[in-house]
């Protein structure tokens, strides 16, 4: 319900190539690190968003979505479900076109708000699993 094939394909192939990855740090042990590397291999620009604002995979990090000085197309969310809704709201505020909640990140109210604001959204899926499956 929160991840239909058409929306997944649209976000991965048509929405744009600048992905803000919220929760991405330089910690190689975290899932966000590997997912971001996969997105880069498939031609996406990955922008780290983390309080540490570290440079990751060669891209300057920012402490928040609002701090990014250029447009982002997709906001990929690697935070706990209880924090994800606020990130989705911020994605709407900064003018993103889509929001992607990672595996295990679920907030139905945030999904409804984000869709009502006109953004595409996928929840409880991983783009690093979905993008190679597109062929």
N, C-alpha and C positions, 0 to 999 in steps of 0.2 A: 504493500500500500504506500509506503514512504520511499519507494525506490523502483518505480516502473522503468522498464527497459528504455522507453522512448526518452524519458527525462535524463537518465544516465547517459545515453548516447549524445543527447543535445549538449549537456554540460561538458562532456569530454571532447566533443568534436567541433562544436559551433559557438560556445559561449565566450571563448577567449582564452588566451594563453598565459595570463598573469594570475597566479594562484597565491593568495596569502595563506600561509599555513600557521594557524594559531596553535601554539604549544610546541613549535619547532625550536629546538635548541641544538647545541653542538654535542649533545649526549648521544653517542652512537648506539647505545643500548635501547633507546626509546624507539617505538614504532614509527613515530613521525619522521625520524631521520631517514629510515629506509624508504618510506613512502615518498618523501620529498625527492630522494635520489631517483626513484622510478619515474615520477612525474617529469623530472628533468630529462631523463632518457627518452621520453615521449614528446619532447619539445616544449614543455611548459616552463615558464619562468616562475621559480618558487621564491616567495618572499617570506622569510622567517618573522613570526610575530610572537614575542616572548618577553617577559619582564627584563631579562638579561640583555636583550637586543644584540645578541651575538651574530657574527657573520657565519653563515652555514652554507655549505655547498657553493661557496663563492659569491653569495648574495648577502648584502647588508641586511641586518635584522632591525626590527622596530619594536618598541615596547607595546604599542597598541595599533589597531587598524587605523585610528585617527592620525597617527604619526606618519603614516606612509604618504610621501609627497606626490604620488601618482595614482592613477586609477587601478583598481584591482577588479578582475572579472569574477573570480570564484574565491570564496572564503572556505577553506578546509579546516574543520574544527576538531582538534585533538585535546579537548578538555573534558572534565567530568560532566555528566549530564546536568547536574545542578548549576553549573556555570555556563553551559552552552547557550541557553536562551538569551543571556545578555550579549554574547558574542554575535548571535544571529541578529539581534536588534541593532548592534553596532554596524554589522554588515549592511543592513538596510540604510542606516544613516550615512555611510560613506559611499553609497551608490553602487555597491557590488551587484552583479547580475544573477548570481547564484550562491547558495550556501550548501556545503556538503558536511554532514555530521558523520564521523568515522564509526566503525564497528563498535557497538555497545553504547554509543552516544545517542540518547533518545530524549526528546522533549516535545511532546505532541502539541502543546500550546505554542511553543516557538515555531514549530512547523506551520501551524495554522496562521500565525501572525506574519511569518515570512512570505508564505504563498499569497496571503491577502495583500501584501505590499507589492506584489507583482514579480517576485523573484522565483526562479526555479529552486527546488530544494530536494536533496536526497538525504536520507537518515539511515543510520545503522548499516552502512556499506563502506567499502574501501576502494578508492579510485585505483590503487596499485594492483588490485585484483581485477577490477572491471576494465581498465584501459587495455591490457593485453588481450582480453577476450573479445574486443571489438574487431580484431583482425586487421 
